[in-house]
Amino acid sequence: MSLADFVPFLPEIFLAVAGLAVLLLGIPMGSRGSRPIIAISIGALAATAVLIFLVGRPTAGPQLILGDMLVIDQFAVFFKVLVLIASALALLMASGYLDRAGYSSGEFAALILFADLGMFVMVSGANLASLYVGLELMALSVYVLVGYFKLEVKSNEGAVKYFVLGAASSAVLLYGISLIYGTTGSLDLETIRSSLTGVPHQNVLLMLGIVLVAFGMLFKVAAVPFHVWTPDAYEGAPTPVTAFISVAPKAVAFAMFLRLFAGTFASEVDHWWMLLWIASAATMIYGNVAALTQDNVKRMLAYSSIAHAGYALMGLVAASDNGTWAVLMYMGVYTFMNLGAFGFVILLESKGYAGERIEDFAGLARRHPAAAAGMLIFMLGLAGIPPTAGFMGKLYLWAATVEAGYVVLAVISVIMSAVSLYYYFRSVVQMYLKDGEAEGEAAAQMLNDRWTGTAIAVCAVLTLVIGLWPAPLVGWAKSGLSALGF
Amino acid sequence: MDTQYGWLLNLICYLPLAGALLIIFFIKKENTGAVKLAAVSIAAIDFVLSLPLWFLYRTDGAEFQFATQMEWIPSVGAQYLFGVDGFAILLILLTTLLGFISVYSSFTAITDREKEYYVFLLMLQTGMMGVFCALDFVLFYVFWEVMLVPMYFLIGVWGGPRKLYAAIKFFLYTLVGSVLMLVGILALYFFNAGGLKAIGLPGLGNDPTFSIPHLYTIAPQVPPELQFWIFLAFFVGFAIKVPMFPFHTWLPDAHVEAPTAGSVILAGVLLKMGTYGFVRLSLPLLPDATVKAVPWVGLLSIIAIVYGALVAMAQKDMKKLVAYSSVSHMGFITIGIFALNDPGLRGAILQMLNHGVSTGALFLLVGIVYERRHNRLIAEYGGIAKVMPIYATFFLIITMSSIGLPTLNGFIGEFLILIGAFNHSWVWALFAASGIVLGAAYMLWLYQRVFFGELSNEKNKDLKDLNLREQWTIIPLIVLAFWIGLYPKPFFDRMQPTVDNVMKRVSVAMPEADLGFSYGGESETDHAENPQTKHGE
């Protein structure tokens, strides 16, 4: 291994250094409010993106680096860019929020950067060991972020639940990895894949290993029955953290899921499709039905994000080219819609937990028409109504599912998608059809924060533009296919 | 496909949306006068712009004219494909006319949040026209669902006491139907391309495309079993929209709670989406399944005709009565379509226009008295012909049009549908005819109770007759009713190519005897080689 081997790894190295620098800078600059630190962190994310463009992208096909531990391919680049955008938007939204709550931003931004580093390793891992290391680095940063409001009971409760269950799931995942290692004799994804193809495998230990790995991944994407941590963690976490963890870690968990199941274990599809089929159907049904009765918007969005994991799982069940890029596409559009929706909640949380109850939305269309229109776009998008990006994302997932012949799963999902409209529109009803003042509601004050507003505007515009002209994102998502050995 | 004047169709479709954006960004919400002026002028300009379609459409030309074809999502084969035939042009003209009337009629009825109201009304206009213009399934579906959102708000914000319930019921019902339709669309799409893997169905191996004109050409190759499932998926979507019995329960709620203009659009155009879908998609794309479904759809239509009429007769609320009469009238249209013969189909298409005209006018008329009295109960009225003579005259003409009196539009459509139904089976004709009798009964009884008799209710004594603006919202519809009633030929001329094409495509699955006249197998092969219909490739 020469020094030149590290050049494609420069974005990750830079992220680690930037994370440490922000952590240190946070001590002297902590008294000046959150903006400078947040601005520096966003700059670091932008610099990382530039580095990815310069050295961290594949020039001629997938490229293995660092002793075959990591792979640089278009698939990884797609998710890295997505993570960078999601983190930047979450940081933008966090600035005003942290100032108002009186928490410092240095550690916050540093933890986000460290989580990003973990995610980078996760999406480009070519070895079960490096995948696991990346996963843990991300998970540990996120546990701390969930409990970042250390004086809030809800925040602590969410963090502890998330940590305990997350640790248990990591153990399950690790045990699965060890079984796979035991049966195939390798941790290298490519070696495992080539040893699995051709020969029909009835090895019980191998199957058990694959199933346990699937369980671990289902936990990370918050699928039923491994979803119980989600509502509490999402509700308890500071809202910018909720926005972040509902998109970036979920997206990279799907990346790892795809790399393992659509790539490495693809030849064993007969053994695992049923498991994921059931998980997908159960997740869609449970997430959507449970969201129907939630009065807390963050909790409602938590259940909705469970449901969205179920939709994306359809792409895995389809186990085809179309299924794979549909998941990439869906993670792309879901990121913007969900970040935007949480950004709107952040704007409303003037103090304490105000703005989280659905009634706090009453009459907003009259007082803040632009913000309400943004939220309307996100709600339509999450419900999958055209002309928003949400519809385009779901369209390709449904297409892949129908193509693979799982029509029943597609029908469950379209019906659940119609059901979801009901709860998404509960907030629209409050904003547009109710008059907050007339009913004597102490409506939440809308925070006038330009940074958060900008982030929401970006999300809203992207949600509409991708919905009307999806071709570029589709093309980009499709370019990620080659990595998986299809 | 003829691309001449393609820009005109796009202009007509998107002008209302552009106008809505203009109002959002450049007119302050306090300035309601300017909002109304802008909205009504945009709607009027749109109507005027749509008139050339009537004259420029060539009945001997390509099947779809005024076409636009552009890349949209090339990697999945979705195009931006616009184009209309005579049938779609008639519906577009109906849409622009009713769009103008609904804007114009709302000036005094809507006094709250006017700016948003007119913005939603104009957006709805674009959504509806897009459905009639789109010839690509993805594009079609996008417009199909887009129009639900403004309609939801029109009912939900400006509706009656139970508006929240009615609005979400409308949205959810139609959404469930349309997402199931989407699954059907995808199945057809993959059959044309690579097939459906897990159920072992091989595809045709064509380049993937969502182009409806291309899919017409592969329709005879779709295996009957697949056709059945796709037909079922489409049927749920369209039947909810029509609405056919037993999917009709959202309609009375939505109609009763919606503001007048919302009801006019709902009855006049939105309900036609379902029957449009049958004619444009179900029949030509799934001929085999269509022929097999005829008895069942006929049964549901007969139930809708009789049941709708009987329930309408029992209503105490005028608007609810008109709403249930819609169920009955739409049953007529579906029975005409599924008679699968030339007169039935022509009658059904004409009746779509007629229903838009007469039911739209009825909702306007009911809305006018509601605005004065804030009451729609029939028992509250009686003898108001004495205080509102013009109103009574207009109402009478529209009533006659609705029950199918000769010289008015309803007669022509119902007569053709009866011929079509009779050609299929005398039982159908018997029940359809009984629907006409019942229709006359409830409409005339309504007229009698509201307009004749003693002017007993004090509150009705000083009701004002129609003012000039109100008169001019009704007069265009009355003129149209007489025109169609007296000289329907121009309408038939324009729909004939559509009728011929649909019959040709559906007849591949029919035994000759059923038709009564011949559409030979030769013409089908001619058709497949006809370059004009192969543009999807």
Contacts between the chains, C-beta under 8 A, distances in Angstrom:
chain1	res1	chain2	res2	distance
A	320	B	197	7.5
A	365	B	116	7.8
A	366	B	113	7.8
A	380	B	149	6.7
A	385	B	145	5.6
A	385	B	146	7.7
A	385	B	148	7.4
A	385	B	149	6.6
A	385	B	175	7.8
A	386	B	141	7.0
A	386	B	142	4.0
A	386	B	145	5.1
A	386	B	146	5.7
A	387	B	142	5.6
A	387	B	146	5.8
A	391	B	142	7.2
A	391	B	145	7.4
A	395	B	138	7.1
A	395	B	182	7.6
A	396	B	76	7.3
A	398	B	182	6.7
A	398	B	183	6.8
A	398	B	186	6.0
A	399	B	76	7.2
A	399	B	186	5.2
A	399	B	189	7.3
A	399	B	190	7.6
A	402	B	183	6.3
A	402	B	186	4.2
A	402	B	187	5.7
A	402	B	190	6.1
A	402	B	196	6.7
A	403	B	186	7.7
A	403	B	190	4.9
A	403	B	194	6.8
A	403	B	196	6.3
A	403	B	197	6.6
A	404	B	196	7.6
A	404	B	197	5.3
A	404	B	198	5.4
A	405	B	196	4.5
A	405	B	197	5.0
A	405	B	198	2.8
A	405	B	199	4.2
A	405	B	200	7.7
A	405	B	201	7.4
A	406	B	198	6.1
A	407	B	183	6.8
A	407	B	187	7.2
A	407	B	196	7.7
A	407	B	199	7.4
A	407	B	229	7.9
A	410	B	183	5.3
A	410	B	186	7.5
A	411	B	180	7.0
A	411	B	183	6.0
A	414	B	179	3.7
A	414	B	180	6.3
A	414	B	182	6.4
A	414	B	183	5.9
A	415	B	176	6.5
A	415	B	179	7.0
A	415	B	180	7.7
A	417	B	179	6.1
A	418	B	172	6.2
A	418	B	175	4.5
A	418	B	176	4.6
A	418	B	179	5.5
A	421	B	171	6.5
A	421	B	172	6.4
A	421	B	175	5.9
A	422	B	168	6.6
A	422	B	172	6.4
A	425	B	152	7.9
A	425	B	168	6.5
A	425	B	171	7.3
A	429	B	156	7.1
A	429	B	164	6.2
A	429	B	168	7.6
A	432	B	153	6.4
A	432	B	156	7.1
A	432	B	157	6.3
A	433	B	156	4.8
A	433	B	157	5.7
A	433	B	163	7.4
A	433	B	164	6.1
A	433	B	167	7.6
A	469	B	72	7.7
A	470	B	73	5.6
A	471	B	71	7.6
A	471	B	72	6.9
A	471	B	73	5.0
A	471	B	74	6.4
A	471	B	75	7.1
A	474	B	73	6.1
A	474	B	75	5.2
A	474	B	76	7.1
A	475	B	75	6.2
A	478	B	75	6.0
